[in-house]
């Protein structure tokens, strides 16, 4: 029987690809920041939810955690908890208008499956 050398994964020491903000996401985040002076940006995380396993959690951030990673473009700030990075690293965030609906969308290269309604994903 051959033993495999299994390494350890460290969230703190991993080099991340990062999160990319599209032009439309930048504009919307800045708009939200300007509407409420206490808002420092948005926070993107994940939670266990939906039929596929995980869903994105996007919220206004007025007091980011010291452990959050900051992704900033042209003044738009997106904070991501370190523990969420293994699930969403490499994601591109866009903001789209579809008729009367407006929504942030996530193109996550780690997501292998999404549910039919598009609300949750699995890796």
Order of alpha helices (4+ residues) and beta strands (2+ residues): beta-alpha-beta-beta-beta-beta-alpha-beta-beta-beta-beta
